[in-house]
Amino acid sequence: MLALPNQTPHLIERYSLSRADVEREAWAIDSGGRKYAGAEAFNRVLRELRGLWPLVAALYSLAPVRWLEDRAYRWIAEHRHWLSRLWGTAPECDEPGACM
């Protein structure tokens, strides 16, 4: 598994994503090139981890859990700048010189 920031040169173009796509939600792309967005992306990553994480990710296949996770993800994504300030952190690209 490889995690790369979306600021990596040519990365989003390589996977046919737009800047708006990656600013709206997190993405995971598997070795076969299948794209996962939002809560589904996080659950896809959990499936690759050890321990109980794959079992946690399996819950996403249940419609009520998927519905709740998708709504929670969307709310957090829409409020992430406000939430980061509340938690006392700044988004990476708000740090001086971080995303040039």
N, C-alpha and C positions, 0 to 999 in steps of 0.2 A: 504494500500500500504506500502511496506517495501523496503527500499533501503539499500543494503549491499555492501561494497567494495569487489572486487574480491579477495582480500588478506585474506578474512575470511577463516579460516581453513576448508578444505573439501568442500567448497561451489561450486567451479567449477566442481568438480568430481560428486557432488550430482546431477547436472543438465547436466551431460555428455558433458561438455565443456572442451576445452583444454586451456592451458596457452596462446597458440598462438591465439585462438579465442578471449579471453578477452583482449589481448593486441592489437588486430587489431580493435576492435569496441566495443561500448557499447551494453549491453544486457538487455532486460526486459523479465521476465517470468511471465505469468499470473497465476491465481489460478488454472487453468486447466492444467498447465504445458506447454502451448504453448510458444515457444521461438520467440522473435523478436530481430533483430540485426540492428545496425546502426541507420539510420534516422527513420526506422520503429519502433525501440525501443523507441526513443524519442516521437514519435507520440502516441505510446501506452500509455506512461506515461501521456502525455497531456490529453488523454481521461479520465483519472482518476481524474483530477483536477477540481476545480470549476470555475465558471465564463465563460469567452469566450474561454478558452483553448480547450475544446472538439470541438468547432466549428473550431478552427485553425487546430486541428488534423484531422478533417473531410476533409480538403483540400488535405490531403495526398492521399485520395482515387482517386483523379483526376490524370490521367496519366501524364500530363505535369508537375504538381506540384511534383508528386512522383519522376519523372526523375530528376528534378532540385534539390530537396532535397537530393536524393541519391548521386548525383554528388558532391554537396556542402559538404555533410557529409564526403564522401570519401577523398576529397581534404583536409579538415580540419583535419581529422584523420591522414592522411599521413604527415601533417606538424605541428602537435600539439606541438611537442617539440620546434620547431623554433618559433611558434606563442606564446607559453607561455613565452618565453624569451622576445619577442617583447612587450608583454603586461606587462612585469615586474613581472611575477609570475613563480613559479617553480612547476613542477608536484609533487603531494603529495609524491611519493616515492623518489624524489630527495632530500627531506628534511631529515636532519640527524636523523636516528633512527625511521623514520616513518613507514617503511615496513619491519619489521624484522620477 
